[in-house]
Amino acid sequence: MAVHPKAELLKHIIDHRKTGSLGFYRVFLGGMRKIIFPEIAGAFTTFSETKDWGIIDQARREGYRRAEQDASQLIELFQQKKDSTALVESIESEILKDVLP
């Protein structure tokens, strides 16, 4: 699976220890990315206290691993469901159930 440019951005921030850029990354993380990448919020809070970049990198890796699983599951659901309503219901119940408010 190809890596999204935003994924490379976070890795770059971590690799180069760009604390200010990490702050901007967190502040501007919105929409669906904020919902499907909740790990970064807690990691950023911990990082703010400890300055431990390993916490941020662990959150990045966990988030990407889960995103790859979700993407595979989305493709599988898309191929199985013929009806758009059934597809939406499956996505909400199987993939987004733990992250939607």
Beta strands, then each sheet from edge to edge (+ up, - down):
end
